[in-house]
């Protein structure tokens, strides 16, 4: 029997909806199919979660079309996204949308368009309109435009009187316009010789039947081309009339045929590759770790391991050994890294070992490439996937191993949009779902993972020593106040203090100078973009702030621009204070631009590179820079936290942290953990191939536990002390937490909504509340933000199911509350940050 109806879920809408399946789509509609459906007053992308071989009374509307070249989600991804929607309190449709490559969706978008009637019937002539309106009408002749396009291109208010006048006069309409899928298959027409033509070429008889020069030339080109056939667009590029006629003749005589071939737009051979050192024999600790993982893989049931290894201990080698084993078992592997910038670090090694079976998948790739890779992974072309957070949705079948490298990193948490998932935790679920092995690796394991080991939900594997005989670097604390003092050179003489004050201390600059003199490289961490985070007038105290957010504007030296890193507002940096007219404007603090400029000034012959999101905006620039640094084409690398993660450069002997205190004092219960982890990770960049590694931490908080942990290098001791504080204060991993945020331009509406939520939840048994209160950054993009932390103890609610159920019930009934409806809500389960 044919499929007659289907249940469809739609992103952002709770529940499923029944639709009629038209006869012409019956064969294409299955569970997991992506479809376009009418929904309320628009059309939207939906996902089929169930089909029926008979009609149902609820199905009154019909599916419009199938999207994505019949792309289909398998049962494993459907079940995975169902779990994700339940755990992270989002709709199933939102989780399914996240699982697909971007660009497949289609929907109606309301736009302004010219009315469909004869121009002569217009009530008003064009001479009655302003120049901007005349230009708008001319532009609308090319096609509909959104309200935002009208505002940015013509400076017109879509709700203003001029636009209203156009609508009232019947000149324009505001109507839904379908935005179709933005990507799909690339199909190439391939011209190839038939068996009859090949036989004629072999016995030299074909030339009797093909007498034109153009026909004979085509036969020879197809005979001599590498591979099986040639793309028609190449064969016919700039073709003459005779050549086109010759091709038609060859097709008619069946000497050639045209077949369609799906072309991949992913070009792995063009990706930058870091130099790969030959593998040395496994160390005893690596051997023990790989043996334990291999034994678990053989059992074909769920297991989870925490691979705790110091920086430079060879964790990647253990990953590779485990992947090779799982491939021999006929299963597949997924490897997650926290940042897109880290994929080039592993790509060279993985490509050398796994060849064409490995693919990279992350959100920084073009939509067309992500689409082709998704299909290639789904059909089994690639058995190993390396990617950032979104790769947790990779459609691998028979998944046997999931590796989460740098598992402690907060970048694994999706902090915007919906679902707000943790790729680390979602990866653990995928391993459980597929009876596979989860392998989490880190030199600074998250407190959640250490707690899981303590509770025997995860097994601990250790790599306590660096490979290649190198030792851990020495870590020293340097007070920033040293800047401006005389410095003593390695020869014992004091040098004069320069007039220009330095962000880096004299001791740090001297260490950099000595390192460069030995032909070694330096990495400098400054976890802040731009030139200076504040611009302030010394005369009157005027602080240049974002008009849309409650933060200061960051000064960027190129172009003399003030930027907001939240809403992207920008202003030209003034020469004079707009309040008092003084020219005494002070750039306070420092960012990567300032550090790089200072180093270029102090060491004019040194080659300085900068790695932050501003400098690395172009696709592929991370890999290119790391490749050049690895080849020794740069002497100093300055960057934000991305330079502290996973980089392995044997020639780096010195790491400098320009401001070790910057991460320690945020109003967030994870601040110390994140700060100590970043410092220890940064320490691991030095001396990976020698015994001369050195790390300098510029700090004023030398007694802070995170600073002590970095200097002592004892992560487990630090974690044990911090976990005691977490348990006493009621935070993860001992408590389950859901963070509720409310946003609105009206602060009173936000406050009322938060108080309403508090009243609804405060009497629930087993639930504790912290807040509500304004967020640390109280306003972003013109919206006031308040937050409420809802928590329950793992002792009474080990999985957090009760906590999530009570939060979900609050919003299921929100339609009955005017307070809750007036604001925009964010629900963040297991938040990585409360800032």
C-alpha positions in Angstrom: 0.0 0.0 0.0 1.2 3.5 -0.7 1.8 6.1 2.0 -1.2 8.3 2.3 -0.5 10.5 5.4 2.5 11.5 7.5 3.3 13.1 10.9 5.5 16.1 10.5 7.4 18.2 13.1 8.4 21.8 12.4 11.3 23.7 14.0 10.2 26.0 16.9 6.7 24.4 17.2 5.8 21.8 19.9 4.2 18.6 18.8 3.6 17.0 15.4 1.1 17.7 12.6 -0.7 15.4 10.2 -0.5 15.9 6.5 -1.9 14.3 3.4 0.8 12.7 1.1 0.0 13.3 -2.5 0.2 10.3 -4.8 3.1 11.7 -6.8 5.2 12.0 -3.6 4.2 8.7 -2.0 7.3 6.8 -3.1 9.6 9.5 -1.8 8.1 10.1 1.6 9.6 8.0 4.4 10.5 8.5 8.1 13.3 11.1 8.1 12.4 12.8 4.8 12.7 16.6 4.7 9.6 18.3 3.3 8.0 21.7 2.6 4.5 22.0 4.1 1.9 24.7 4.5 1.7 25.8 8.2 -0.7 28.4 9.4 -0.3 31.4 7.1 3.1 30.3 5.6 5.1 27.4 4.2 7.8 25.9 6.3 10.4 23.1 6.4 9.3 20.0 8.2 10.6 16.6 9.0 8.6 13.4 8.6 8.7 11.3 11.8 6.0 8.8 11.0 4.0 7.6 7.9 0.6 5.9 7.6 -0.6 3.7 4.8 -4.1 5.2 5.3 -5.4 8.6 5.8 -6.1 10.1 9.2 -8.9 12.6 10.0 -6.4 15.2 11.3 -4.7 15.4 8.0 -6.4 18.2 6.1 -3.5 19.9 4.4 -1.1 18.4 1.8 2.7 18.2 1.7 4.0 20.6 -1.0 7.3 19.0 -2.0 10.3 16.9 -0.9 13.5 19.0 -0.1 17.2 18.2 -0.2 17.4 15.9 -3.3 15.5 13.2 -1.3 18.1 13.4 1.5 16.9 11.4 4.5 17.8 11.1 8.2 18.3 7.6 9.4 16.6 6.1 12.4 19.7 6.5 14.6 19.8 10.3 14.0 16.0 10.5 14.5 16.3 8.8 17.8 19.4 10.9 18.8 17.6 14.2 18.0 14.5 13.0 19.9 16.7 12.5 23.0 18.3 15.9 22.4 15.0 17.7 22.3 13.9 16.0 25.5 17.2 16.7 27.3 17.9 20.3 26.2 14.2 21.4 26.2 13.9 22.4 22.6 11.5 21.2 19.9 12.2 18.0 18.0 12.1 20.1 14.8 14.9 22.4 16.1 17.1 19.4 16.9 16.5 17.8 13.4 17.3 21.1 11.7 20.6 21.2 13.6 21.4 17.7 12.3 21.2 18.7 8.6 23.7 20.7 6.6 22.7 24.3 6.3 21.0 25.5 3.2 18.5 22.7 2.8 15.5 24.4 4.4 12.9 26.4 2.6 10.2 28.7 4.0 7.9 31.6 3.3 9.4 35.0 4.2 7.3 38.1 4.2 8.6 40.7 1.7 7.5 43.9 0.0 6.7 43.4 -3.7 5.0 45.4 -6.5 1.3 44.8 -6.7 0.3 42.6 -9.6 -1.9 45.0 -11.7 -1.5 47.3 -14.7 0.5 50.4 -14.1 -2.2 52.6 -15.6 -4.6 51.6 -12.8 -2.4 53.2 -10.1 -4.1 55.9 -8.1 -1.0 58.0 -7.8 1.8 58.7 -10.2 5.4 58.3 -9.5 5.9 62.1 -9.4 4.1 62.1 -6.0 7.0 60.2 -4.3 10.3 61.1 -3.0 13.6 60.2 -4.7 14.1 57.3 -2.2 10.6 55.9 -2.9 11.2 56.2 -6.7 14.5 54.2 -6.3 12.7 51.6 -4.2 9.9 51.1 -6.8 12.6 50.7 -9.5 14.4 48.1 -7.3 11.2 46.2 -6.6 10.8 45.7 -10.4 13.8 43.3 -10.0 12.1 41.3 -7.3 10.7 41.4 -3.7 12.7 42.9 -0.8 12.7 42.3 2.9 12.0 45.0 5.5 15.7 44.9 6.5 16.8 45.4 2.9 14.6 48.4 2.4 15.9 50.0 5.6 19.6 49.4 5.0 19.6 50.1 1.2 17.3 53.1 1.1 17.2 54.3 4.7 13.4 53.9 4.7 11.4 52.9 7.8 9.3 49.8 6.7 6.6 51.0 9.3 6.9 54.6 8.2 4.2 56.8 6.6 5.8 56.6 3.1 5.7 52.8 3.0 2.1 52.8 4.5 1.1 55.3 1.7 2.4 52.9 -1.0 0.5 50.0 0.5 -2.7 52.0 0.8 -2.5 53.2 -2.7 -2.1 49.6 -4.0 1.3 50.2 -5.4 3.1 47.6 -3.2 2.0 44.6 -1.1 3.5 42.8 1.8 3.2 39.1 1.1 4.9 35.7 1.8 7.6 34.8 -0.8 9.1 31.3 -0.8 12.9 31.1 -0.1 13.9 27.8 -1.6 16.9 25.6 -0.6 20.2 27.3 -1.1 22.2 24.2 -1.9 21.9 20.8 -3.4 23.7 18.2 -5.6 26.1 19.3 -8.3 25.3 17.1 -11.2 27.8 16.9 -14.1 27.1 15.6 -17.6 29.9 13.2 -18.5 30.6 12.3 -22.2 32.1 8.8 -22.6 32.8 6.3 -25.3 30.5 3.3 -25.7 31.7 -0.3 -26.0 31.0 -0.2 -29.7 33.3 2.9 -30.1 36.0 1.2 -28.0 35.8 -1.9 -30.2 36.0 0.2 -33.4 39.1 2.1 -32.0 40.8 -1.2 -31.2 40.3 -2.7 -34.7 40.8 0.6 -36.4 37.4 0.5 -38.2 35.7 3.5 -36.5 37.4 6.0 -38.7 35.5 4.5 -41.7 32.2 5.6 -40.2 33.3 8.9 -38.6 34.6 10.9 -41.5 34.5 14.5 -40.3 37.6 16.0 -38.7 35.5 17.4 -35.7 34.1 13.9 -35.0 37.4 12.2 -35.2 39.0 14.8 -32.9 36.3 14.2 -30.3 36.8 10.5 -30.5 40.6 10.9 -29.9 40.1 13.4 -27.0 37.7 11.0 -25.3 40.1 8.1 -26.0 43.1 9.9 -24.5 41.5 11.6 -21.5 42.3 10.1 -18.1 39.5 8.4 -16.3 36.2 7.4 -17.6 34.9 10.2 -19.8 35.1 14.0 -19.9 32.7 16.6 -18.5 30.6 18.0 -21.4 31.2 21.6 -20.3 35.0 21.0 -20.8 34.6 19.2 -24.0 32.3 21.8 -25.5 33.9 25.0 -24.1 34.1 27.5 -26.9 32.9 24.8 -29.3 32.3 25.7 -33.0 29.1 24.9 -34.8 30.9 21.9 -36.5 32.1 20.5 -33.2 28.6 20.7 -31.7 27.2 19.0 -34.8 29.8 16.3 -34.5 28.8 15.5 -30.9 25.2 15.2 -32.0 26.2 12.8 -34.8 28.3 10.6 -32.3 25.3 10.5 -29.9 23.0 9.5 -32.8 25.3 6.7 -34.0 25.7 5.5 -30.3 29.5 5.9 -30.3 29.3 8.1 -27.3 26.8 8.5 -24.5 26.1 11.1 -21.8 25.7 10.0 -18.2 25.1 12.1 -15.1 27.6 12.1 -12.3 27.2 13.8 -8.9 30.4 15.8 -8.3 31.8 16.5 -4.8 32.8 20.1 -4.2 35.1 19.1 -1.3 38.8 19.3 -2.3 40.8 17.6 0.5 44.0 17.8 -1.4 43.8 21.6 -1.3 43.6 21.8 2.5 46.7 23.0 4.3 48.6 20.2 6.0 51.0 20.6 8.9 54.2 18.7 8.8 53.8 15.1 10.2 56.6 13.6 12.2 57.0 9.8 11.9 55.4 7.9 14.8 57.7 6.5 17.4 57.0 3.2 19.2 54.2 3.3 21.7 55.3 4.2 25.2 54.3 1.8 28.0 51.5 4.1 29.1 50.2 4.4 25.6 50.3 0.6 25.2 48.2 0.2 28.3 45.7 2.8 27.2 45.3 1.3 23.7 44.9 -2.2 25.1 42.1 -1.1 27.4 40.2 0.7 24.6 40.7 -2.2 22.1 39.3 -4.7 24.6 36.2 -2.5 25.1 35.7 -2.2 21.3 35.8 -5.9 21.0 33.0 -6.3 23.5 30.6 -4.3 21.3 28.9 -2.6 24.2 29.0 0.9 25.6 32.1 2.0 27.5 33.4 5.4 28.4 37.1 6.4 29.1 38.7 9.5 30.3 42.3 9.7 28.9 44.1 12.1 31.3 47.4 12.9 29.7 49.8 15.8 30.3 50.4 18.1 27.3 52.7 16.4 24.8 52.0 12.9 26.2 50.8 11.4 22.8 47.0 11.4 23.2 46.5 11.8 19.5 48.5 8.6 18.9 46.2 6.7 21.2 43.2 8.1 19.3 44.7 6.9 16.0 45.4 3.4 17.4 41.8 3.2 18.6 40.3 4.3 15.3 42.4 1.8 13.4 41.0 -0.9 15.6 37.4 0.1 15.2 37.8 0.3 11.4 39.2 -3.3 11.4 36.0 -4.3 13.2 34.0 -2.8 10.3 32.6 0.1 12.3 33.1 3.9 12.0 34.6 6.7 14.1 33.9 10.3 15.0 36.6 12.6 16.3 35.5 16.0 17.8 37.7 19.0 18.5 36.6 22.1 20.3 37.6 24.7 17.6 37.4 24.8 13.8 41.0 26.1 14.0 42.2 22.8 15.4 41.1 20.6 12.5 44.2 21.4 10.4 46.3 20.3 13.4 44.9 16.7 13.2 44.2 16.7 9.5 47.7 16.0 8.4 48.1 13.0 10.7 44.7 11.6 10.0 45.0 12.0 6.2 48.4 10.2 6.3 46.9 7.2 8.2 43.3 6.9 6.9 43.7 8.4 3.4 40.4 9.0 1.6 38.3 7.5 4.3 38.5 10.6 6.5 36.5 13.7 6.1 36.4 17.1 7.9 33.0 18.5 8.9 32.4 21.9 10.5 30.2 25.0 10.2 33.0 27.1 8.7 32.8 25.2 5.4 30.7 26.5 2.4 27.1 25.2 2.4 27.8 23.2 -0.8 30.8 21.5 0.7 28.9 20.6 3.9 26.1 19.2 1.8 28.4 17.0 -0.3 30.2 15.7 2.8 27.0 15.0 4.6 25.9 12.8 1.7 29.3 11.1 1.4 29.3 10.3 5.2 25.7 9.0 5.0 26.4 6.7 2.0 29.6 5.3 3.6 32.3 7.0 1.5 33.9 8.4 4.6 34.3 6.1 7.7 36.2 8.6 9.9 34.8 12.1 10.5 36.9 14.8 12.1 35.1 18.0 13.1 34.1 20.6 15.5 30.9 20.8 17.7 28.3 20.4 14.9 30.0 17.2 13.7 28.3 15.4 16.5 25.4 15.1 14.1 27.5 13.3 11.4 25.3 10.6 9.8 27.8 7.8 10.4 26.3 4.3 10.4 27.5 1.5 12.7 29.3 4.1 14.8 31.8 2.3 17.1 34.0 5.1 18.5 33.6 8.7 19.5 36.7 10.7 20.5 36.3 14.0 22.2 39.7 15.8 22.2 40.2 18.6 24.8 36.9 17.5 26.3 37.1 20.2 29.0 36.7 23.0 26.5 33.6 25.2 26.9 33.5 25.6 23.1 31.7 22.2 22.9 28.6 24.0 24.3 26.3 25.6 21.8 25.7 29.0 23.5 23.3 30.6 21.0 20.1 29.5 19.2 18.4 26.2 19.9 19.2 23.5 20.8 21.9 24.7 23.3 23.6 21.3 23.4 27.0 20.1 24.7 28.7 18.2 21.9 30.7 16.3 24.6 27.7 15.1 26.4 25.8 14.5 23.2 28.8 12.4 22.0 28.5 10.3 25.1 24.9 9.6 24.3 25.6 8.7 20.7 28.2 6.2 21.9 25.6 4.7 24.3 23.0 4.6 21.6 25.3 2.7 19.2 26.9 0.4 21.8 30.2 2.1 21.1 33.1 3.4 23.0 33.4 7.1 24.1 37.0 8.3 24.6 37.4 11.7 26.2 40.9 13.2 26.3 42.4 16.2 28.1 45.4 17.4 30.0 42.9 19.4 32.2 39.8 17.1 32.5 36.5 18.8 33.3 35.2 18.5 36.8 32.2 16.6 35.4 34.4 14.0 33.8 36.5 13.6 37.0 33.3 13.2 39.0 32.1 10.6 36.5 35.3 8.6 37.1 34.8 8.9 40.8 31.3 7.5 40.4 32.6 4.7 38.1 30.6 5.9 35.2 33.8 6.4 33.3 37.2 4.6 33.4 40.4 6.5 33.9 43.5 6.1 31.6 46.6 8.0 32.3 49.5 9.3 30.2 51.7 11.0 33.0 54.8 11.6 30.9 55.7 13.5 27.7 57.0 11.4 24.8 60.3 11.9 23.0 62.0 12.3 26.4 61.0 15.9 26.8 60.1 17.3 30.3 57.4 19.7 31.3 58.4 23.3 31.0 59.3 25.5 34.0 56.5 27.9 34.9 57.3 31.3 36.4 55.2 34.2 37.7 56.1 37.7 36.6 54.5 40.8 38.0 53.4 43.3 35.3 54.8 46.1 37.5 58.2 45.0 36.3 57.5 46.9 33.1 59.3 50.2 33.3 62.1 48.9 35.5 65.7 48.4 34.4 66.3 45.0 33.1 69.5 43.0 33.5 70.8 41.3 30.4 72.2 37.8 30.3 75.6 39.4 30.5 74.8 41.1 33.8 74.6 44.7 32.5 71.6 46.9 32.9 70.0 48.5 29.9 68.1 51.9 29.9 64.4 51.9 30.1 62.7 53.0 26.9 60.3 55.9 26.9 57.4 53.8 25.6 55.6 51.8 28.3 55.3 48.1 27.6 52.4 45.7 28.2 54.8 42.9 28.4 57.2 43.1 31.4 60.9 43.6 31.0 61.5 40.1 32.1 59.1 38.8 29.5 60.7 40.9 26.7 64.2 39.7 27.8 63.1 36.1 27.7 61.6 36.6 24.2 64.9 38.2 23.0 67.0 35.3 24.4 64.7 32.7 22.8 64.8 34.3 19.4 68.6 34.6 19.6 68.7 30.8 19.9 66.6 30.4 16.8 63.6 29.2 18.7 59.9 30.3 18.5 57.6 32.1 20.9 53.8 32.0 21.5 52.2 34.9 23.4 48.6 34.5 24.7 46.4 37.6 25.2 42.8 36.4 25.4 41.3 39.6 24.1 40.8 40.8 20.6 41.4 44.3 19.3 44.0 46.9 20.4 42.5 48.1 23.7 39.3 47.1 25.4 38.6 50.7 26.7 38.9 54.2 25.3 38.5 56.8 28.0 39.0 60.6 28.3 41.4 61.4 31.0 40.1 64.9 31.4 36.4 64.3 32.0 36.2 60.5 32.4 34.1 59.9 29.3 34.0 56.2 28.6 33.1 55.2 25.0 30.3 52.6 25.3 28.1 50.7 22.9 24.7 52.3 22.5 23.0 48.9 22.2 24.9 46.9 24.9 26.1 47.5 28.4 29.8 47.1 27.5 32.6 49.4 26.4 33.6 49.7 22.8 36.9 48.0 21.9 39.5 50.1 20.0 40.8 48.5 16.8 44.0 50.1 15.5 43.4 49.3 11.7 41.0 52.0 10.5 40.8 53.6 14.0 37.5 52.0 14.7 35.6 51.4 18.0 33.7 48.0 17.8 31.2 46.2 20.0 32.0 42.5 20.1 28.4 41.6 21.0 26.2 43.5 18.5 29.0 44.5 16.0 28.1 48.2 16.3 31.0 50.4 15.2 32.0 54.0 15.4 35.0 55.9 14.1 37.4 56.6 17.0 37.4 60.4 17.7 40.5 62.5 18.0 38.8 64.7 20.6 36.5 63.9 23.4 32.9 64.7 22.3 32.0 65.9 25.9 34.9 68.2 26.9 36.9 68.5 23.7 40.1 67.2 25.2 42.6 65.3 23.1 43.8 63.3 26.1 42.1 60.0 25.1 43.6 57.0 26.8 43.6 53.4 25.4 43.3 51.3 28.5 44.3 47.6 28.6 45.6 45.6 25.7 44.4 43.2 23.0 46.2 41.0 20.5 46.7 43.9 18.1 48.5 45.9 20.8 50.7 43.0 21.8 51.6 42.2 18.2 52.5 45.9 17.5 54.6 46.1 20.7 56.6 42.9 19.7 57.1 44.2 16.2 58.5 47.5 17.7 60.7 45.7 20.2 62.0 43.1 17.8 62.0 44.6 14.3 63.7 41.7 12.6 61.3 39.1 14.1 58.4 37.8 12.0 55.2 38.3 14.1 51.9 36.6 13.3 48.5 37.2 14.9 45.8 34.6 15.4 42.4 35.8 16.5 38.9 35.8 15.0 39.6 39.1 13.3 42.8 38.1 11.6 41.5 34.6 10.8 38.1 35.6 9.3 38.9 34.0 5.9 38.0 30.3 5.4 41.2 28.3 5.6 43.4 31.0 7.2 43.9 29.1 10.4 45.4 26.1 8.7 47.6 28.3 6.4 49.0 30.3 9.4 49.7 27.2 11.5 51.4 25.6 8.5 53.6 28.6 8.0 54.4 28.8 11.7 55.2 25.1 11.8 57.6 25.6 8.9 59.4 28.3 10.8 58.3 31.2 8.6 57.2 33.1 11.7 59.1 33.7 14.9 56.4 34.9 17.3 52.7 33.9 17.3 50.3 36.2 19.2 46.7 35.1 19.7 43.7 34.6 21.8 42.8 31.2 23.5 43.0 29.4 20.1 46.8 29.5 20.4 46.6 27.5 23.7 44.7 24.6 22.3 46.2 21.4 20.8 49.1 23.1 18.9 52.2 21.0 18.6 55.3 22.9 17.4 58.6 21.3 18.4 60.6 24.6 17.9 58.5 26.6 20.5 60.5 27.0 23.7 58.8 30.0 25.3 55.1 30.7 26.1 54.1 34.1 27.6 50.7 34.8 29.1 50.3 38.6 28.9 47.4 38.8 31.4 47.0 35.6 33.4 44.3 37.2 35.6 41.9 38.1 32.9 39.8 34.8 33.1 39.8 34.4 36.9 37.4 37.0 38.2 34.2 36.6 36.1 31.0 36.2 38.2 30.7 32.6 37.1 31.2 29.4 39.2 33.4 27.9 36.4 35.8 30.9 36.2 38.6 29.4 38.2 38.3 26.1 36.4 38.4 27.8 33.0 41.3 30.1 34.0 43.5 27.3 35.4 42.8 25.1 32.4 43.7 27.8 29.9 47.0 28.5 31.7 48.0 24.9 32.0 47.1 24.3 28.3 49.1 27.3 27.3 52.0 25.9 29.4 51.9 22.8 27.3 52.8 24.6 24.1 56.4 25.0 25.2 59.4 22.6 25.1 57.5 19.7 23.5 60.7 18.4 21.8 63.3 19.6 24.3 64.0 20.0 28.0 64.3 23.8 27.8 60.6 24.8 27.8 59.7 27.9 29.7 56.4 29.6 30.6 56.0 33.2 31.9 52.7 34.2 33.6 52.2 37.9 34.0 49.9 38.1 37.1 49.0 40.2 40.0 47.1 37.4 41.7 50.0 35.1 42.6 48.1 33.5 45.4 45.0 32.6 43.4 44.4 28.8 43.3 44.3 28.8 39.5 47.7 30.5 39.3 49.2 28.1 41.8 47.8 25.2 39.8 49.5 26.5 36.7 52.8 27.0 38.4 52.7 23.6 40.2 51.3 21.7 37.2 49.0 19.6 39.5 45.6 19.7 37.9 44.1 16.9 40.1 45.1 18.6 43.3 43.5 21.9 42.1 40.3 20.0 41.0 40.0 18.2 44.3 40.1 21.6 46.2 37.7 23.3 43.8 35.2 20.4 43.9 34.9 20.8 47.6 33.7 24.4 47.0 31.4 23.3 44.3 29.7 20.7 46.5 29.3 23.2 49.4 27.9 25.9 47.2 25.5 23.7 45.2 26.9 23.7 41.7 27.8 21.1 39.1 28.9 18.3 39.1 27.0 17.8 42.4 23.9 19.7 41.2 21.9 19.8 38.0 21.4 23.3 36.6 19.1 25.0 34.1 19.7 28.7 33.4 16.6 30.7 32.4 17.2 34.1 30.7 14.5 36.6 29.8 15.1 39.4 27.3 13.1 42.5 26.3 13.7 46.1 25.5 11.3 46.9 28.5 13.1 46.2 31.8 9.9 46.2 33.8 8.5 43.4 31.5 11.6 41.3 32.0 11.5 41.8 35.8 7.8 40.8 36.0 8.4 37.7 33.8 11.3 36.6 36.0 9.3 37.1 39.2 6.4 35.1 37.7 8.8 32.3 36.9 10.3 32.4 40.4 6.8 32.2 42.0 5.9 29.2 39.8 9.1 27.3 40.7 10.0 28.2 44.2 7.5 25.9 45.9 8.4 22.9 43.7 9.9 20.2 46.0 13.6 19.4 45.3 14.1 22.6 43.4 16.5 25.4 44.4 16.6 28.9 42.9 19.4 31.5 42.6 18.1 34.9 41.5 16.5 36.3 39.5 19.0 39.1 38.9 20.3 41.1 35.9 22.9 39.3 33.8 26.6 40.3 34.1 26.2 41.9 30.7 22.8 43.4 31.4 22.0 44.6 27.9 22.8 43.1 24.5 21.5 44.4 21.2 19.1 46.8 23.0 17.5 44.1 25.1 17.6 44.0 28.9 18.6 40.5 30.2 17.7 38.9 33.5 18.5 35.4 34.6 17.3 32.8 37.1 19.4 29.7 38.0 17.2 26.6 38.7 18.9 23.6 40.2 18.4 20.2 41.8 20.7 17.9 43.7 22.1 14.8 41.9 21.5 12.9 45.1 17.7 13.1 44.6 17.6 13.8 40.9 20.6 12.0 39.4 19.7 12.5 35.7 18.1 15.9 36.1 14.8 14.6 34.7 12.7 16.0 37.5 14.4 19.4 37.1 13.9 19.5 33.3 10.3 18.3 33.7 9.4 21.1 36.0 11.0 23.8 33.9 9.3 22.4 30.8 5.9 22.5 32.5 6.5 26.2 33.3 6.7 27.0 29.6 4.1 24.5 28.3 1.5 26.6 30.2 3.1 30.0 29.4 0.2 30.9 27.0 -1.9 31.5 30.1 0.5 34.0 31.5 0.8 37.5 30.1 4.0 38.1 32.0 5.8 35.1 30.5 4.5 35.8 27.0 5.8 39.3 26.8 9.5 38.4 26.8 11.9 36.3 24.8 13.2 33.3 26.8 16.4 31.3 26.6 16.6 27.9 28.3 20.1 26.6 28.8 20.4 23.1 30.3 23.9 22.5 31.9 25.1 26.0 31.0 28.9 26.3 30.4 28.7 29.9 31.6 26.4 32.0 33.7 27.8 35.4 32.4 
